[in-house]
Amino acid sequence: MKRVALIDADVLVWLASYGMGEYDLHIAKKILSDKVKTILEETNSFEYMLFIGGKNNFRYHIDKNYKANRVDTEKPILFNDIKNHIREFWDAFISNGCETDDSIVACAKWLREEGKEPIICSIDKDFLTKEGIMYKWSRSISGRVIDSQIITTTKEDANLNFAVQMLMGDKADNIKGIKGMGIAKSTKLLKGKTRWQMLLAISKMYRKQYGNRWLLEMTTAYRLLYLVDDYNIIDIPKAFYNVYKI
């Protein structure tokens, strides 16, 4: 089965435009190219596509405060230059109307139905809410090096991971959840339950915190957190480039 790497370039923009590549566009481009090569080598992928964010993400129409906590985040000097480079040189697929994550999981679903083996390449935990294979590249956090890894997420794992997100919310995206529910506490509450039992447990927690507004708050969290993998709704690329382009 032919493996196809679906690369989250939103993360790579930050990676290439920080550190040694912060002030030198040539160096930043080299960092990006080297990272893509490493991804393809470590995932044993022949075909690949880079995905990058576009405009008019539907989640902003669901909640005006979605990612509002990022508005004042200062971007690296070469951020836009690298983003344009990814779009033009790498012919990245631009995810308009949705998150980059939606385009990636929708494409992964389509590829599986086409008889190929997609591998999602990112460090974003949100992809673990979907069944499939994910590659996380090596990275350094607070001086501690975390090795690259390939993770296979079963349908049961994905259901649990999403249910945990429903309780936790997502501070990075300004999505409210249940106060005091971290990953350990949420997992302990939900692990071993069926989807229906998890739904009941989540509903109970939302009712307790939000009172009469519980259904609205729970539905909003679901719509913001859920990655839409229906490729009949989400536009996806249906042509890929091979490793020899690099």
Secondary structure, 3 states (H helix, E strand, C coil): CCEEEEEEHHHHHHHHHCHHHCCCHHHHHHHHHHHHHHHHHHHCCCEEEEEEECCCCCHHHHCCCCCHHHCCCCCCCCHHHHHHHHHHCCCCEEECCCCHHHHHHHHHHHHHHCCCEEEEECCCHHHHHCCEEEEECCEEECCEEECCEEEEECHHHHHHHHHHHHHHCEHHHCECCCCCCCHHHHHHHHCCCCHHHHHHHHHHHHHHHHHHHHHHHHHHHHHHHCCCCCCCCCCCCCCCEEHHHC
